[in-house]
């Protein structure tokens, strides 16, 4: 299923729906791994990414890519790529807790009023751009999730 979220607030609505679902299936990563990965990416904006791409890539390819994603309102990326330098994520874990953790980090990000760290490829982003990017990132990952109630 394809999703489009323009903000983390919209993504949070879908995540709350997932909390009530059962019979969840994914095609690449487990739901647990997807949720932990999405949580990591948001958290890194507030504490720093483990590794950054060279500045030349951030100012060229990175800026072109993020501007394209933001303009079109969705993104497509490698759904099995970990954040460079981040710890390996296990396939299995408490999915409900992972959803709650992602919702919690979304709430923390929304309330966050300190300086944000540069994205590993896109470089410095405003809070609004980060919000939209994270929403698109979550939507792209949730596109491989199916579930029933």
C-alpha positions as CSV (number, residue, x, y, z in Angstrom):
1,X,0.0,0.0,0.0
2,X,1.3,3.5,-0.8
3,X,1.1,6.2,1.8
4,X,1.8,9.9,1.6
5,X,2.3,11.9,4.7
6,X,3.2,15.6,4.6
7,X,3.9,15.8,8.3
8,X,4.9,13.7,11.3
9,X,1.5,14.4,12.8
10,X,-0.1,12.6,9.8
11,X,2.3,9.7,10.1
12,X,1.5,9.5,13.8
13,X,-2.2,8.9,13.0
14,X,-1.3,5.8,10.9
15,X,1.0,4.5,13.6
16,X,-1.8,4.8,16.1
17,X,-3.9,2.7,13.7
18,X,-1.1,0.1,13.5
19,X,-1.3,-0.2,17.3
20,X,-4.8,-1.6,16.9
21,X,-4.0,-4.0,14.1
22,X,-3.1,-7.6,13.8
23,X,-1.9,-9.9,11.1
24,X,0.9,-7.5,10.0
25,X,3.0,-8.6,7.1
26,X,6.0,-7.0,5.5
27,X,7.9,-7.7,2.3
28,X,11.5,-6.8,3.2
29,X,12.3,-5.9,6.8
30,X,10.2,-7.0,9.8
31,X,7.8,-4.4,11.2
32,X,10.0,-4.2,14.3
33,X,13.1,-3.4,12.2
34,X,11.2,-0.7,10.2
35,X,10.0,1.0,13.3
36,X,13.3,1.0,15.1
37,X,15.0,2.3,11.9
38,X,12.5,5.2,11.6
39,X,12.9,6.0,15.3
40,X,16.7,6.1,14.9
41,X,16.5,8.5,11.9
42,X,14.4,11.0,13.8
43,X,16.5,10.7,17.0
44,X,19.7,11.3,15.1
45,X,18.4,14.7,13.9
46,X,18.4,15.7,17.6
47,X,21.6,14.0,18.8
48,X,23.7,13.8,15.6
49,X,24.0,11.1,12.9
50,X,26.8,8.5,13.5
51,X,28.4,9.2,10.1
52,X,28.0,12.1,7.7
53,X,28.6,12.0,3.9
54,X,31.3,14.4,2.7
55,X,30.1,18.1,2.6
56,X,30.5,18.1,-1.2
57,X,27.9,15.4,-1.5
58,X,25.6,17.1,1.0
59,X,25.8,20.4,-1.0
60,X,25.3,18.7,-4.4
61,X,23.5,15.3,-4.6
62,X,22.0,15.7,-1.1
63,X,20.4,19.1,-1.8
64,X,19.1,17.9,-5.2
65,X,17.6,14.8,-3.7
66,X,15.9,16.4,-0.7
67,X,14.5,19.2,-2.8
68,X,13.1,16.7,-5.3
69,X,11.5,14.7,-2.5
70,X,10.0,17.7,-0.8
71,X,8.7,19.1,-4.1
72,X,7.0,15.9,-5.2
73,X,5.7,15.1,-1.7
74,X,7.1,11.5,-1.5
75,X,10.3,9.6,-1.6
76,X,11.6,6.3,-2.8
77,X,14.7,4.9,-1.3
78,X,16.5,1.6,-0.5
79,X,14.1,0.1,2.1
80,X,16.9,-2.2,3.4
81,X,19.6,0.4,4.0
82,X,20.6,1.0,7.6
83,X,21.7,4.5,8.7
84,X,25.5,4.3,8.2
85,X,27.3,3.8,11.4
86,X,24.2,2.9,13.4
87,X,24.0,-0.4,15.3
88,X,22.5,-3.4,13.5
89,X,18.8,-3.8,14.2
90,X,17.5,-7.2,15.1
91,X,14.5,-8.6,13.1
92,X,12.4,-9.5,16.1
93,X,11.3,-7.5,19.0
94,X,8.2,-6.1,20.7
95,X,6.3,-4.4,17.8
96,X,3.8,-2.6,19.9
97,X,6.6,-1.1,22.0
98,X,8.5,-0.2,18.9
99,X,5.4,1.7,17.6
100,X,5.0,3.5,20.9
101,X,8.7,4.4,20.8
102,X,8.4,5.8,17.3
103,X,5.3,7.8,18.4
104,X,7.3,9.0,21.4
105,X,10.2,10.2,19.4
106,X,7.8,12.0,17.0
107,X,6.3,13.8,19.9
108,X,9.8,14.7,21.2
109,X,10.8,16.0,17.8
110,X,7.6,18.1,17.4
111,X,8.3,19.7,20.8
112,X,12.1,20.0,20.2
113,X,13.2,23.6,20.0
114,X,17.0,23.3,20.0
115,X,19.3,23.2,17.1
116,X,19.0,20.2,14.8
117,X,22.0,18.3,13.5
118,X,22.7,17.9,9.8
119,X,21.2,15.0,8.0
120,X,23.8,12.5,6.9
121,X,23.3,13.2,3.2
122,X,20.9,16.2,3.0
123,X,23.0,18.4,5.3
124,X,21.3,21.2,7.3
125,X,17.6,21.1,7.2
126,X,15.0,23.3,8.8
127,X,12.7,21.8,11.3
128,X,9.8,22.0,8.8
129,X,11.9,20.3,6.1
130,X,13.0,17.6,8.5
131,X,9.4,17.1,9.6
132,X,8.2,16.6,6.0
133,X,11.2,14.4,5.2
134,X,10.7,12.1,8.2
135,X,7.0,11.8,7.3
136,X,7.9,10.8,3.7
137,X,10.5,8.4,5.1
138,X,8.0,6.7,7.3
139,X,5.5,6.6,4.5
140,X,8.0,4.9,2.2
141,X,8.8,2.2,4.8
142,X,5.1,1.7,5.6
143,X,4.4,1.1,1.9
144,X,5.6,-2.5,2.4
145,X,3.4,-3.1,5.4
146,X,0.0,-4.8,5.2
147,X,-2.3,-5.5,8.1
148,X,-5.9,-6.2,9.2
149,X,-8.0,-5.5,12.2
